[in-house]
Amino acid sequence: MANCSAAAERCFFQVAIAIPLDRLFDYLPPSDYLAETVKPGVRVLVPFGKGRKVGLLMAICSDSAVDNTRLKAVEQILDDEPILSGPDICFLQWISHYYHYPLGEVLANALPTALRQGKPARLDSQTSYVLSELGSVTPMEQLKRAPKQQALLNLFHNHGGAISSTALSAFKPALQTLLAKGFLQPISTVPINDNPGTGTHLIANPEQQIAINTISAALGHFSVFLLEGVTGSGKTEVYMQVISAALAKGLQVLVLLPEISLTPQLELRFRQRFSAPIVTFHSKLSDKQRLGAWLSIQRGTANIMLGTRSAFFTPLAKPGLIILDEEHDTSFKQQEGLRFSARDAAIARGKHLGIPVLLGSATPSLESLFNVGRQRYQLLPLSTRAGNASEPVLQLLDIRNKKMQSGLSEQLLALIQDTLAQNQQVLLFINRRGYAPVQICHGCGWVARCRYCDANMVIHAAERRLRCHHCGSEQPLTPLCPACNTGELQALGMGTERIEQTLTQVFADKKLVRLDKDTTKRKGALEDYLQCIRDGDADIILGTQMLAKGHHFPNVTLVAILDIDSSLFSIDYRAEEKLAQLIIQVAGRAGRADMPGRVILQTRHPQHPLLLTLLNRGYRAYAQAALAERIQAQLPPYTHQALFRAEANNITAPQLFLTALSGLINRHNSQGISVFGPVSAPMARRAGQFRFQLLLQSRSRKDLHQVLDQILAGLGELKEARSIKWSLDVDPVDLY
């Protein structure tokens, strides 16, 4: 950075702006510019085109390559202090380079919406609560018939001060009742000032203690740990004790989860444990809430951030530790815009900050196990379930030539009946929502297809709609076939809605809870359903993928996966890995307390090698076999990939672009990068766009990125790029 205090007119601001151009823009400083008060990392409001944009000041220079008479001046400096530090900006520049994505748009991804819009970087006050005079003298025995109210009132007595509304999010009904009774009163405070945790922790078993000691000893320098723990082995307790060690050193911790649905229960456990300020960050929060959480971590007033992938870029004032739970989950890879992997980027960020990174999973990704084998990560195993709970028994149920009732075999229905008779819960999993995936005419063979995608319309019987699960288009469900005008329309296959209908008929006296995207649209619905399950108010739990991740249902002793065959035969080489992880994760919902669990896998392929390996030898044996296959096929993690996708509203344009791009690659490809395509995407048409792709693969990551740098510099010269939309996905996890 140049020292321009002597002559402000000789200074130039280099500004990053969130547009799809990978360059900085030069501006003159504002008329009231004082050099000693402005540093890189502040937001600036600048004229751009016919409007104005919020950008980030990257550097103050004494020279510009642009004719000074053409330069416009910055209109306003929006921050008194940098909102991103030099190290933060340096890391984001690395992200931009690795994922070949414009720096301005990377920086925009790192800021909450309110800051991108130019709103003040200010923490507003929030509502907190204190004991009223009445609450201070009310005997606890008066609330003995309302245990939750009694527990909350006791919490205030023990805490002795104000508790924020955020910290009391798990006590909302009891809080409202105590307010109505006059036992509590609201006050206005600056947020993130306290948290009513107890600080007590469980006694770790020997494996847990080794993991806790090893990770705690690494605080202050970079290392990567893979905590491989069978479901129910106490990974969360390890997380919390390691977090305690970081907090004791005055450090902050970033905890990332793959799904929003996992946040409330972990947040509750954290708030019960830690007295340190905790914030959450995910897309279901308001812009104001996300801004408050972001600023609290950036300024060091909060110590723990719990969030999804979108929380990853939050700047840490006192970085201490990054934790990724369920590290194998592909939700950590962003599939639009900046296509970054939060898991992979967390490793790079940990190295950049000089702090440890902890990856946790019962079913580690093949990439992480590969890195353990290369001694890049340290493996910390947790091989036994907490409290000596027994492992669930996996059993294949051969349904060939068996009578089925909406995807439920007679044997499975009998097992459900036996389990319910013992007052235990049943969990049924099928990764297909809606009533049925296909509507077909028995008379003429017509099938309801989406007009915009190469996909069938899904029947949603309750809403009397046909809906495409890819583009969202809908049409009414009609009684007559549009092709032959007969009433021969039938539903083919089954989804959660159809199975729910059958189960409520067969087990009419039992309470069923269905968890899928359709039933959890309402804000707070998922949390309500999960609490209902934990309270024992549901006998049968039916759901999709959201059930597979991290939820604790202690009274569930029977788990069944209704349809695993659809994932056994796929063109995606990662499909078997995902299926193996899904089976083990879903199985982990069974028998987590003192009751043994049973897991039923309905299949028409009981001799499939994947299923036999999982049942007889476990996930690690499967993973070792899968890695051996990957090295033979020269697939990741033994090679590195980059995928160009192109789409247009006609079938020719994307093919022409990718063919021209392939020619450009070949002109720069002295490193021997393998190029596959262009080929049609597995779903060739989606939302009216024809989709094609071009895959690059290399054994050398360095060589692959060198070629990408060269071709992206010349890509603008391709006239074929003007009529299509294209994207680059580095380290793709889906070749869709």
PyMOL commands that set and color helices and strands:
alter all, ss='L'
color gray80, all
select helices_A, chain A and resi 8-10+35-37+68-70+86-98+103-109+113-116+133-137+140-143+147-159+169-181+206-217+235-248+260-273+287-298+309-311+330-332+342-353+366-373+386-388+410-421+496-506+525-534+545-547+565-567+575-587+609-617+619-633+653-668+701-717+719-723
alter helices_A, ss='H'
color red, helices_A
select strands_A, chain A and resi 12-17+25-27+43-48+51-61+76-77+126-131+163-164+184-189+224-229+252-256+278-281+304-307+319-325+357-361+378-382+393-398+404-405+408-409+425-429+438-441+458-460+465-467+474-476+489-492+512-515+540-543+556-561+598-603+640-648+674-686+689-698+725-730
alter strands_A, ss='S'
color yellow, strands_A
deselect
rebuild
show_as cartoon
